[in-house]
Structures are given as C-alpha cells and as structure tokens.
Amino acid sequence: MRTTARRLLAEDAEPPSPQDLDTLTLRLRGYMMLAIPVVETAALTWPEDDVPRACALACIGEARMRLRLEPRNGSLPAGIAHAARLARSVNALCDHYQTVGGEPR
C-alpha cells in the first residue's frame, strides 16, 4: 500500500501517464476500501476518550469523503492531485492501522 502511495508522493516521483494514473487511482481507492473497515473496527475497541481512537476515526471520515470525490476537471494535473490526496489517505490509514495494533503494511 505504501509503495503504491510513494509512486505519487515521493519527492522524485515522475508524473504518471494517463493510463498509469487510472491504474494507480483505482488501486489506491481499493486499498482505502479495504483499510477503512479494518482500521475502524480496531479503533472502536479502544476507549472512547482515547486520542489515537479519535485520530483514527477522523482519518476514516476524511478517507470516506475523499472516496466520494472526483478530480476537479478531466486534466492530467487534476487527476494527479486527486490521486495524491488518495495516496496521503492510504498512508494515514496505514499509520493508524499500526497505531491501533495492526501489522506494518
């Protein structure tokens, strides 16, 4: 998951081609759809006043919102920006997965 996210977020990342961008975007969306319920289930086992729980649940809310969004226009730069936001959500979900007791991804 993190490897895919790094393809867009690394400082030296090359802009993907339109076809690669479609593949990356679909892969990132799929990762988010898999990670959200796992992180949420784990976070909900923590006490309600626990800070990591609150952070994980906030991250999940943002990730769900990003899944509902589409790129602002059909341009390649807008698609890359959209995919980068998805990649940041994937990284954050992986971080929270580790925080609430999961294994590194």
Buried (B, 14 or more C-beta within 10 A) or exposed (E): BBEBBEBBBEEEEEEBEEEEBEEBBEBBBEBBEEBBEBBBEBBEEBEEEEEBBEBBBEBBEBBBEBBEEEBEEEEEEEBBEBBBBBBBBBBBBBBBBEBBEBEEB
